[in-house]
Amino acid sequence: MQILAATKLVTQKTLFILTSLIVVAVLIIFTRSALINGQPTVQPTLLTAGGDSLPATLEELQADKSVSWNEIPNPANFGYSDAAHWLKFDLPAARVNHSESYLEIDYPLLDYIDLWFVQGDSVSHFTTGDSQPFQQRKLKYHGFLFALPDNDKPIEVFIYVRSRSVVKVPVKVWQREIFSEHTANTNLIMGLFFGLLLAMGLSNLFFFFTTRSLTFLFYTGYVFCLGLTLATVHGFSFKYLWPQQVWFQGQSVGFLASATLVFAVIFSASLLEVHKHSRWLSRCFNGLAIAFAVLTLSSLLLDYAMSIKMFLVLLTITVFLIMGVAVWFAYRRVNIAGYYALAWSALLISALSASLDNLGVVSMPIPSQVLLVYGATIEALMLSFILAISYSRQRDEILFAKEEALIREREVVSTKQELIDLQQRAQDDLEYKVQERTLELEIALRELSDANRELEKLNTIDPLTGIRNRRHFDKRLQAEGRRSRREQTSLALAMIDIDHFKQINDRFGHTVGDACIRHVAQTLQSLLKRPSDDVCRYGGEEFAIILPNTDLQGAAQLVETMRQQLEVTPCIVDSQTISLTMSSGVASAVIAHAEAEMDLLKLADERLYAAKQAGRNQVVATIEQPH
C-alpha cells in the first residue's frame, strides 16, 4: 500500500507540473497569436486637453482658447479619477487604406463617452457608455465600437470621457475585415475560457451532490462568481445578461468581486483545513468571509468608488493571509499547501500586473482584462486539480490506515527503489520538456525578431511610391548631419515640388494625381547612382533628396538633370499624356553644430519657395541667381 501511495504522490506531482506547463504553453501561443495577428490597422497618437476647468461640449471646447493639447501614450490611462477628460487625434482619411473602418475604445467599464467625428463643416456626434442601456448602442459590441465615415476625407476625432472607476482609453482603428477576424479569434478564446469555467463549476457541483463534501460546493460558487466577474470586466455580462439594468451594471463589479472573495476565503479555509492547525487563523478566515459577505450586500447601496476602495483593503488583507497561511503550511509539509500557494500566485501575479497597468505604473503589451483571464485560467485549473488531489488523499488515508500495518515490512524495500526510479523518470521527463519548451521559445523569439525588423523596414516605405517616406528622411538627415560634422564633409539637400499639381488633381482626379506622383518618384530614383544618395517622399507632392559628401555645384547639377529628364518624360495614364515639371531648392554645407542640419533643410525649403516664386520649372541653388 505504501508503494501505491508513493506512486500516486509522484504521479500527482508529475501531472501537476505537466498541466501547468501545458496551460502556460497554450497561453503563450495565444498571446503570441494575439500580438501578431490581433494588431489594429492604426493605433493613433492621442492628445489630451489641459486646463483648470474643461468644458463639456465640443463647441465650448473649440471656443476656449486657453485649452492646451499635450501628447499622451495610447492607451491613455488616467487611473482612478472621477474628473472629465478630453482626447483627440487626426486621421489622414476616414477609410483606412481605402477600406471601411471602425474605431474601437477597448475598455468596457467606462461610464460616459461623448465622441465627435469632424470633417470640415460636417460633425457627427455619438453618446455611449455603460451608464446607458446596452440596446442604445448602434453597434452591438461588448466594448465601444463606432463606424468611421465611409469616405477618404481627413477626419478629426474628439473624445470626452468620464467614469467613477479607472479611466483608461485604448483607442484603436481597424479595417473592418481585420476587425472581424480579430473579433472571431477573441470570441473563440473567451468562449473556451468561460466554457472551461462552466464545465469545472458544474462538474464540482455534481461532485458535491455525490460526495456531500462542502468543499466542492464552495469551489463551485467561487468559479461561477469569478466567471461572472471577468465576464462583467470584459463587457459580456452587460451585453448578454443584464443589458437593460444600468444601475446594476454600475455596481456589478464590486458586488461580484466581493461575492467571489466570500467563496474564495471559505474554500481556502475548508481545503487547507485551517481549523485543524490554528483556531485563531480559523477565526480570521471566518471574520474575512463575513466582512466580504457584508460588502457584497452593501456594494449594491454604496457609491462604486467607496465600495471598490473597501474591497481593495479587504483584498489586500486576504491576499497576505491566504498566501501566508499557504506558505506556512507548505513549510510545515501540510499536504497540497505548496500547490495551493502556487495556484494563487498565478492569479495574484496577473491581478498585480493588471492593477499596475490600470494605474499607469507600467504598460503591458497584453490588455489588463486578458491578463486576468490568463491568471484565472491557470488558477482555476490548478485549484480544480488540487481539489481532486485533496479529496483523493482524504479517501485514501482511510484505506491506508486499515492496510498499512499488514504490508509495511513486505514492501518497504521495493517502495524505495520504485520511488527512486519514478523520481528519476519524472526528473528526466521534466528536463526534456524544459529543453523542448526552451527551444520552441528561442525559435519563437527569433521569428518575432525577424518580423519586427521587417515591420520596421515597411514603416519607412511610402506605400504609394515605393520609395522612402518622411520618417526615414528625418532619421537619415539626423544621421548624415552627425557624419558631416564628424568627418567635416559637405552634406547637400534638395527639396522638390511638382509644379501645378493641384490643377492636375482637379482636372484629372486623384487617381491620375497618384500616378503622376509615382512617375516623378521613379524618375528621381532612376537618376541616383550612389548607394548613399536617397530620395524620399516628404509629403503630398513634395520630395526630398539627401546627397552626402556633395558640394552645392554637384548637387545643383544633379537636380537640374532630374528637372530636364522629368520635363521631357511625360506621365501617360489611361491614354492621357500629362506633362510634368518641377521646382527645386538646393543647399549644401558642412554641418558645424547640432541641429545645423535643420537650418540646412530650412535653407533648401526657402530656395524651393524662391524657385516657385520665380516662375517654377527651375532649380535654385542660390537666392540671388536661380537656375
JOTA-V210072 format. One record per residue. RES is the residue in three letters. SS is DSSP state (~ for helix, > for strand, _ for the rest). PSI is psi in whole degrees, -180 to 180 (* if undefined). OMEGA is omega in whole degrees, 0 to 359 (NA if undefined). Layout:
res=[RES | RES]
ss=[SS | SS]
psi=[PSI | PSI]
omega=[OMEGA | OMEGA]
//
This chain:
res=[MET | GLN | ILE | LEU | ALA | ALA | THR | LYS | LEU | VAL | THR | GLN | LYS | THR | LEU | PHE | ILE | LEU | THR | SER | LEU | ILE | VAL | VAL | ALA | VAL | LEU | ILE | ILE | PHE | THR | ARG | SER | ALA | LEU | ILE | ASN | GLY | GLN | PRO | THR | VAL | GLN | PRO | THR | LEU | LEU | THR | ALA | GLY | GLY | ASP | SER | LEU | PRO | ALA | THR | LEU | GLU | GLU | LEU | GLN | ALA | ASP | LYS | SER | VAL | SER | TRP | ASN | GLU | ILE | PRO | ASN | PRO | ALA | ASN | PHE | GLY | TYR | SER | ASP | ALA | ALA | HIS | TRP | LEU | LYS | PHE | ASP | LEU | PRO | ALA | ALA | ARG | VAL | ASN | HIS | SER | GLU | SER | TYR | LEU | GLU | ILE | ASP | TYR | PRO | LEU | LEU | ASP | TYR | ILE | ASP | LEU | TRP | PHE | VAL | GLN | GLY | ASP | SER | VAL | SER | HIS | PHE | THR | THR | GLY | ASP | SER | GLN | PRO | PHE | GLN | GLN | ARG | LYS | LEU | LYS | TYR | HIS | GLY | PHE | LEU | PHE | ALA | LEU | PRO | ASP | ASN | ASP | LYS | PRO | ILE | GLU | VAL | PHE | ILE | TYR | VAL | ARG | SER | ARG | SER | VAL | VAL | LYS | VAL | PRO | VAL | LYS | VAL | TRP | GLN | ARG | GLU | ILE | PHE | SER | GLU | HIS | THR | ALA | ASN | THR | ASN | LEU | ILE | MET | GLY | LEU | PHE | PHE | GLY | LEU | LEU | LEU | ALA | MET | GLY | LEU | SER | ASN | LEU | PHE | PHE | PHE | PHE | THR | THR | ARG | SER | LEU | THR | PHE | LEU | PHE | TYR | THR | GLY | TYR | VAL | PHE | CYS | LEU | GLY | LEU | THR | LEU | ALA | THR | VAL | HIS | GLY | PHE | SER | PHE | LYS | TYR | LEU | TRP | PRO | GLN | GLN | VAL | TRP | PHE | GLN | GLY | GLN | SER | VAL | GLY | PHE | LEU | ALA | SER | ALA | THR | LEU | VAL | PHE | ALA | VAL | ILE | PHE | SER | ALA | SER | LEU | LEU | GLU | VAL | HIS | LYS | HIS | SER | ARG | TRP | LEU | SER | ARG | CYS | PHE | ASN | GLY | LEU | ALA | ILE | ALA | PHE | ALA | VAL | LEU | THR | LEU | SER | SER | LEU | LEU | LEU | ASP | TYR | ALA | MET | SER | ILE | LYS | MET | PHE | LEU | VAL | LEU | LEU | THR | ILE | THR | VAL | PHE | LEU | ILE | MET | GLY | VAL | ALA | VAL | TRP | PHE | ALA | TYR | ARG | ARG | VAL | ASN | ILE | ALA | GLY | TYR | TYR | ALA | LEU | ALA | TRP | SER | ALA | LEU | LEU | ILE | SER | ALA | LEU | SER | ALA | SER | LEU | ASP | ASN | LEU | GLY | VAL | VAL | SER | MET | PRO | ILE | PRO | SER | GLN | VAL | LEU | LEU | VAL | TYR | GLY | ALA | THR | ILE | GLU | ALA | LEU | MET | LEU | SER | PHE | ILE | LEU | ALA | ILE | SER | TYR | SER | ARG | GLN | ARG | ASP | GLU | ILE | LEU | PHE | ALA | LYS | GLU | GLU | ALA | LEU | ILE | ARG | GLU | ARG | GLU | VAL | VAL | SER | THR | LYS | GLN | GLU | LEU | ILE | ASP | LEU | GLN | GLN | ARG | ALA | GLN | ASP | ASP | LEU | GLU | TYR | LYS | VAL | GLN | GLU | ARG | THR | LEU | GLU | LEU | GLU | ILE | ALA | LEU | ARG | GLU | LEU | SER | ASP | ALA | ASN | ARG | GLU | LEU | GLU | LYS | LEU | ASN | THR | ILE | ASP | PRO | LEU | THR | GLY | ILE | ARG | ASN | ARG | ARG | HIS | PHE | ASP | LYS | ARG | LEU | GLN | ALA | GLU | GLY | ARG | ARG | SER | ARG | ARG | GLU | GLN | THR | SER | LEU | ALA | LEU | ALA | MET | ILE | ASP | ILE | ASP | HIS | PHE | LYS | GLN | ILE | ASN | ASP | ARG | PHE | GLY | HIS | THR | VAL | GLY | ASP | ALA | CYS | ILE | ARG | HIS | VAL | ALA | GLN | THR | LEU | GLN | SER | LEU | LEU | LYS | ARG | PRO | SER | ASP | ASP | VAL | CYS | ARG | TYR | GLY | GLY | GLU | GLU | PHE | ALA | ILE | ILE | LEU | PRO | ASN | THR | ASP | LEU | GLN | GLY | ALA | ALA | GLN | LEU | VAL | GLU | THR | MET | ARG | GLN | GLN | LEU | GLU | VAL | THR | PRO | CYS | ILE | VAL | ASP | SER | GLN | THR | ILE | SER | LEU | THR | MET | SER | SER | GLY | VAL | ALA | SER | ALA | VAL | ILE | ALA | HIS | ALA | GLU | ALA | GLU | MET | ASP | LEU | LEU | LYS | LEU | ALA | ASP | GLU | ARG | LEU | TYR | ALA | ALA | LYS | GLN | ALA | GLY | ARG | ASN | GLN | VAL | VAL | ALA | THR | ILE | GLU | GLN | PRO | HIS]
ss=[_ | ~ | ~ | ~ | ~ | ~ | ~ | ~ | ~ | ~ | ~ | ~ | ~ | ~ | ~ | ~ | ~ | ~ | ~ | ~ | ~ | ~ | ~ | ~ | ~ | ~ | ~ | ~ | ~ | ~ | ~ | ~ | ~ | ~ | ~ | ~ | ~ | _ | _ | _ | _ | > | _ | _ | _ | > | > | > | > | > | _ | _ | _ | _ | _ | _ | _ | ~ | ~ | ~ | ~ | ~ | ~ | _ | _ | _ | _ | > | > | > | > | > | _ | _ | _ | > | > | > | > | > | _ | _ | _ | _ | > | > | > | > | > | > | > | _ | _ | _ | _ | > | _ | _ | > | _ | > | > | > | > | > | _ | _ | _ | _ | _ | _ | > | > | > | > | > | > | > | > | _ | _ | > | > | > | > | > | > | > | _ | _ | _ | _ | _ | ~ | ~ | ~ | _ | _ | _ | _ | _ | _ | _ | > | > | > | > | _ | _ | _ | _ | _ | _ | _ | > | > | > | > | > | > | > | > | _ | _ | _ | > | > | > | > | _ | > | > | > | > | > | ~ | ~ | ~ | ~ | ~ | ~ | ~ | ~ | ~ | ~ | ~ | ~ | ~ | ~ | ~ | ~ | ~ | ~ | ~ | ~ | ~ | ~ | ~ | ~ | ~ | ~ | ~ | ~ | ~ | ~ | ~ | ~ | ~ | ~ | ~ | ~ | _ | _ | ~ | ~ | ~ | ~ | ~ | ~ | ~ | ~ | ~ | ~ | ~ | ~ | ~ | ~ | ~ | ~ | ~ | ~ | ~ | ~ | _ | _ | ~ | ~ | ~ | ~ | ~ | _ | _ | _ | _ | _ | ~ | ~ | ~ | ~ | ~ | ~ | ~ | ~ | ~ | ~ | ~ | ~ | ~ | ~ | ~ | ~ | ~ | ~ | ~ | ~ | ~ | ~ | ~ | ~ | ~ | ~ | ~ | _ | ~ | ~ | ~ | _ | _ | ~ | ~ | ~ | ~ | ~ | ~ | ~ | ~ | ~ | ~ | ~ | ~ | ~ | ~ | ~ | ~ | ~ | ~ | ~ | ~ | _ | _ | _ | _ | _ | ~ | ~ | ~ | ~ | ~ | ~ | ~ | ~ | ~ | ~ | ~ | ~ | ~ | ~ | ~ | ~ | ~ | ~ | ~ | ~ | ~ | ~ | ~ | ~ | ~ | ~ | ~ | ~ | _ | _ | _ | _ | _ | ~ | ~ | ~ | ~ | ~ | ~ | ~ | ~ | ~ | ~ | ~ | ~ | ~ | ~ | ~ | ~ | ~ | ~ | ~ | ~ | ~ | ~ | _ | _ | _ | _ | _ | _ | _ | _ | _ | ~ | ~ | ~ | ~ | ~ | ~ | ~ | ~ | ~ | ~ | ~ | ~ | ~ | ~ | ~ | ~ | ~ | ~ | ~ | ~ | ~ | ~ | ~ | ~ | ~ | ~ | ~ | ~ | ~ | ~ | ~ | ~ | ~ | ~ | ~ | ~ | ~ | ~ | ~ | ~ | ~ | ~ | ~ | ~ | ~ | ~ | ~ | ~ | ~ | ~ | ~ | ~ | ~ | ~ | ~ | ~ | ~ | ~ | ~ | ~ | ~ | ~ | ~ | ~ | ~ | ~ | ~ | ~ | ~ | ~ | ~ | ~ | ~ | ~ | ~ | ~ | ~ | ~ | ~ | ~ | ~ | ~ | ~ | ~ | ~ | ~ | ~ | ~ | ~ | ~ | ~ | _ | _ | > | _ | _ | _ | _ | _ | _ | > | _ | ~ | ~ | ~ | ~ | ~ | ~ | ~ | ~ | ~ | ~ | ~ | ~ | ~ | ~ | ~ | ~ | ~ | ~ | _ | _ | > | > | > | > | > | > | > | > | > | _ | _ | ~ | ~ | ~ | ~ | ~ | ~ | ~ | ~ | _ | ~ | ~ | ~ | ~ | ~ | ~ | ~ | ~ | ~ | ~ | ~ | ~ | ~ | ~ | ~ | ~ | ~ | _ | _ | _ | _ | _ | _ | _ | > | > | > | > | > | > | _ | _ | > | > | > | > | > | > | > | _ | _ | _ | ~ | ~ | ~ | ~ | ~ | ~ | ~ | ~ | ~ | ~ | ~ | ~ | ~ | ~ | ~ | ~ | ~ | _ | _ | > | > | > | _ | _ | > | > | > | _ | _ | _ | > | > | > | > | > | > | > | > | > | _ | _ | _ | _ | _ | ~ | ~ | ~ | ~ | ~ | ~ | ~ | ~ | ~ | ~ | ~ | ~ | ~ | ~ | ~ | ~ | ~ | ~ | _ | _ | _ | _ | _ | > | > | _ | _ | _ | _ | _ | _ | _]
psi=[-34 | -37 | -43 | -43 | -45 | -40 | -43 | -36 | -48 | -41 | -41 | -44 | -43 | -45 | -39 | -45 | -46 | -41 | -45 | -44 | -41 | -44 | -46 | -41 | -43 | -42 | -37 | -41 | -44 | -42 | -44 | -41 | -40 | -38 | -33 | -45 | -14 | 24 | 138 | 159 | -42 | 134 | 92 | 158 | 127 | 146 | 137 | 144 | 137 | 145 | 163 | -43 | 107 | 140 | 169 | -4 | 157 | -39 | -44 | -38 | -45 | -27 | -20 | 106 | -11 | -9 | 130 | 145 | 130 | 142 | 142 | 146 | 152 | 114 | 142 | 131 | 111 | 6 | -159 | 111 | 132 | 9 | 159 | 148 | 140 | 137 | 153 | 160 | 164 | 148 | 138 | -22 | 142 | -33 | 109 | 128 | 37 | 27 | 149 | 139 | 160 | 153 | 126 | 134 | 104 | 57 | 99 | -7 | 13 | 133 | -43 | 126 | 127 | 132 | 135 | 136 | 121 | 121 | 93 | -121 | -6 | 126 | 126 | 134 | 134 | 142 | 130 | -167 | 162 | 11 | 2 | 152 | 144 | -32 | -15 | -12 | 134 | -41 | 119 | 79 | 144 | -20 | -152 | 117 | 135 | 139 | 123 | 152 | 144 | 68 | 171 | 20 | 151 | 149 | 141 | 128 | 129 | 136 | 127 | 121 | 141 | 139 | 154 | -14 | -154 | 130 | 100 | 128 | 86 | 113 | 126 | 144 | 125 | 144 | 143 | -37 | -44 | -39 | -38 | -42 | -43 | -43 | -40 | -44 | -44 | -45 | -34 | -48 | -47 | -36 | -42 | -41 | -52 | -31 | -39 | -46 | -42 | -43 | -44 | -41 | -46 | -41 | -41 | -29 | -41 | -37 | -38 | -43 | -33 | -32 | -18 | 24 | 120 | -23 | -40 | -38 | -43 | -40 | -37 | -46 | -39 | -46 | -44 | -45 | -38 | -43 | -43 | -38 | -48 | -35 | -36 | -42 | -35 | -5 | 1 | -35 | -44 | -31 | -42 | -29 | -46 | 63 | -21 | -9 | 77 | -41 | -46 | -35 | -38 | -25 | -5 | -37 | -49 | -41 | -51 | -38 | -41 | -42 | -38 | -43 | -27 | -52 | -34 | -44 | -46 | -42 | -42 | -45 | -38 | -44 | -43 | -5 | 53 | -36 | -23 | -18 | -33 | 120 | -35 | -44 | -36 | -40 | -36 | -44 | -42 | -41 | -42 | -40 | -42 | -42 | -43 | -34 | -43 | -43 | -34 | -45 | -42 | -22 | -20 | -16 | -32 | 161 | 141 | -45 | -41 | -44 | -37 | -40 | -44 | -39 | -42 | -37 | -50 | -37 | -41 | -45 | -43 | -43 | -49 | -39 | -52 | -47 | -40 | -45 | -43 | -44 | -41 | -44 | -38 | -39 | -35 | 7 | 39 | 136 | 139 | -3 | -40 | -44 | -42 | -44 | -40 | -40 | -45 | -30 | -37 | -47 | -39 | -40 | -44 | -39 | -40 | -43 | -42 | -38 | -44 | -35 | -42 | -35 | -6 | 11 | -43 | 162 | 112 | 142 | -14 | 136 | 146 | -34 | -37 | -36 | -44 | -39 | -45 | -47 | -43 | -36 | -51 | -46 | -42 | -42 | -44 | -43 | -38 | -42 | -43 | -40 | -41 | -41 | -45 | -46 | -41 | -41 | -40 | -39 | -40 | -31 | -36 | -43 | -41 | -38 | -33 | -34 | -9 | -41 | -31 | -28 | -2 | -54 | -36 | -30 | 4 | -43 | -47 | -32 | -44 | -46 | -42 | -39 | -41 | -44 | -44 | -41 | -39 | -43 | -40 | -40 | -43 | -43 | -41 | -44 | -40 | -44 | -41 | -44 | -42 | -46 | -36 | -43 | -43 | -40 | -40 | -42 | -42 | -40 | -39 | -44 | -41 | -38 | -42 | -41 | -39 | -40 | -42 | -39 | -40 | -38 | -45 | -31 | -16 | 5 | 132 | 121 | -23 | -46 | -22 | -4 | -180 | 156 | -174 | -40 | -44 | -40 | -45 | -44 | -42 | -38 | -43 | -41 | -44 | -32 | -42 | -41 | -40 | -43 | -38 | -43 | -5 | 49 | 158 | 143 | 124 | 141 | 145 | 129 | 127 | 139 | 133 | 129 | 138 | 38 | -35 | -37 | -37 | -45 | -45 | -35 | -44 | -16 | 165 | -29 | -45 | -39 | -42 | -40 | -38 | -41 | -43 | -39 | -44 | -42 | -42 | -38 | -47 | -43 | -37 | -23 | 0 | 124 | -29 | 141 | -27 | -17 | 145 | 133 | 133 | 149 | 116 | -29 | 134 | -123 | 17 | 144 | 154 | 139 | 133 | 124 | 91 | 150 | 46 | 130 | 177 | -41 | -45 | -41 | -44 | -38 | -43 | -45 | -36 | -39 | -42 | -43 | -45 | -42 | -43 | -36 | -33 | 3 | 87 | 162 | 128 | 118 | 120 | 49 | 11 | 131 | 120 | 116 | 136 | 144 | 170 | 156 | 147 | 147 | 132 | 137 | 148 | 142 | 163 | 121 | 122 | -25 | 169 | 143 | 0 | -26 | -29 | -35 | -39 | -42 | -41 | -39 | -44 | -39 | -39 | -39 | -32 | -43 | -40 | -39 | -40 | -39 | -29 | 4 | -1 | 179 | 50 | 165 | 127 | 117 | -18 | 150 | -36 | -39 | 83 | 150 | *]
omega=[177 | 178 | 179 | 180 | 180 | 179 | 180 | 179 | 180 | 180 | 179 | 179 | 181 | 178 | 179 | 180 | 182 | 178 | 180 | 181 | 181 | 180 | 180 | 180 | 179 | 179 | 177 | 180 | 178 | 181 | 180 | 177 | 180 | 182 | 183 | 186 | 185 | 181 | 178 | 178 | 179 | 171 | 194 | 173 | 186 | 172 | 179 | 183 | 177 | 181 | 182 | 183 | 184 | 179 | 183 | 180 | 181 | 181 | 179 | 179 | 181 | 180 | 183 | 183 | 182 | 182 | 177 | 182 | 182 | 180 | 181 | 180 | 175 | 16 | 176 | 183 | 180 | 179 | 178 | 184 | 176 | 179 | 177 | 181 | 176 | 174 | 174 | 173 | 181 | 171 | 180 | 178 | 180 | 176 | 182 | 182 | 178 | 178 | 176 | 191 | 175 | 168 | 182 | 168 | 193 | 173 | 192 | 188 | 179 | 185 | 190 | 180 | 168 | 183 | 179 | 168 | 182 | 175 | 184 | 179 | 181 | 181 | 175 | 186 | 178 | 176 | 181 | 183 | 181 | 170 | 177 | 178 | 184 | 184 | 179 | 179 | 182 | 176 | 186 | 181 | 186 | 170 | 179 | 188 | 181 | 177 | 176 | 179 | 184 | 175 | 182 | 179 | 174 | 184 | 176 | 185 | 176 | 181 | 175 | 187 | 178 | 182 | 179 | 181 | 178 | 178 | 180 | 187 | 174 | 184 | 180 | 176 | 185 | 159 | 189 | 180 | 180 | 180 | 178 | 178 | 179 | 180 | 179 | 178 | 180 | 180 | 177 | 181 | 181 | 177 | 176 | 182 | 182 | 174 | 177 | 179 | 180 | 180 | 180 | 180 | 180 | 180 | 179 | 174 | 176 | 176 | 178 | 181 | 183 | 184 | 184 | 177 | 183 | 180 | 177 | 179 | 179 | 180 | 177 | 177 | 179 | 183 | 180 | 180 | 177 | 179 | 178 | 178 | 181 | 176 | 177 | 180 | 180 | 178 | 182 | 181 | 180 | 182 | 189 | 190 | 180 | 185 | 181 | 185 | 183 | 181 | 181 | 177 | 179 | 182 | 192 | 182 | 179 | 181 | 184 | 179 | 179 | 178 | 177 | 182 | 174 | 181 | 180 | 181 | 181 | 180 | 180 | 180 | 181 | 183 | 181 | 180 | 185 | 183 | 179 | 186 | 183 | 177 | 180 | 177 | 178 | 178 | 177 | 178 | 179 | 179 | 179 | 179 | 178 | 180 | 179 | 177 | 177 | 180 | 178 | 180 | 183 | 180 | 176 | 183 | 183 | 171 | 184 | 182 | 180 | 181 | 179 | 178 | 177 | 179 | 181 | 178 | 180 | 179 | 179 | 178 | 182 | 180 | 180 | 181 | 183 | 180 | 179 | 179 | 181 | 179 | 179 | 179 | 178 | 177 | 178 | 178 | 172 | 183 | 175 | 182 | 179 | 176 | 183 | 178 | 180 | 180 | 180 | 179 | 180 | 180 | 182 | 179 | 179 | 179 | 178 | 179 | 179 | 179 | 179 | 177 | 179 | 180 | 178 | 180 | 176 | 177 | 183 | 177 | 180 | 178 | 183 | 179 | 180 | 176 | 179 | 178 | 180 | 179 | 180 | 178 | 180 | 184 | 181 | 178 | 180 | 180 | 177 | 178 | 180 | 179 | 178 | 177 | 182 | 181 | 179 | 180 | 179 | 179 | 182 | 180 | 178 | 180 | 180 | 181 | 181 | 189 | 187 | 184 | 184 | 189 | 188 | 186 | 185 | 187 | 187 | 183 | 182 | 179 | 181 | 182 | 180 | 178 | 179 | 181 | 180 | 179 | 180 | 178 | 179 | 180 | 179 | 180 | 179 | 179 | 179 | 180 | 180 | 179 | 180 | 180 | 178 | 178 | 178 | 180 | 178 | 179 | 180 | 180 | 178 | 178 | 179 | 179 | 178 | 179 | 179 | 178 | 179 | 179 | 178 | 178 | 180 | 181 | 181 | 182 | 175 | 186 | 182 | 189 | 184 | 175 | 182 | 183 | 183 | 180 | 178 | 180 | 181 | 180 | 183 | 179 | 179 | 181 | 181 | 175 | 178 | 180 | 178 | 180 | 182 | 185 | 180 | 177 | 182 | 174 | 181 | 177 | 176 | 175 | 187 | 179 | 178 | 183 | 173 | 183 | 180 | 179 | 178 | 179 | 182 | 185 | 188 | 180 | 185 | 179 | 177 | 178 | 178 | 178 | 178 | 178 | 178 | 180 | 179 | 181 | 180 | 179 | 179 | 182 | 184 | 183 | 175 | 186 | 184 | 178 | 183 | 179 | 186 | 173 | 184 | 171 | 186 | 180 | 179 | 178 | 180 | 176 | 178 | 181 | 175 | 180 | 179 | 175 | 182 | 179 | 186 | 183 | 180 | 179 | 181 | 180 | 180 | 182 | 176 | 175 | 178 | 180 | 181 | 181 | 180 | 183 | 183 | 181 | 181 | 177 | 182 | 181 | 178 | 178 | 177 | 179 | 184 | 178 | 183 | 170 | 181 | 172 | 185 | 171 | 185 | 176 | 180 | 179 | 170 | 183 | 186 | 183 | 180 | 180 | 180 | 178 | 176 | 175 | 178 | 177 | 179 | 180 | 178 | 179 | 178 | 179 | 173 | 179 | 179 | 179 | 179 | 179 | 182 | 175 | 178 | 180 | 178 | 180 | 178 | 177 | 173 | 182 | 188 | 187 | 179 | 180 | NA]
//
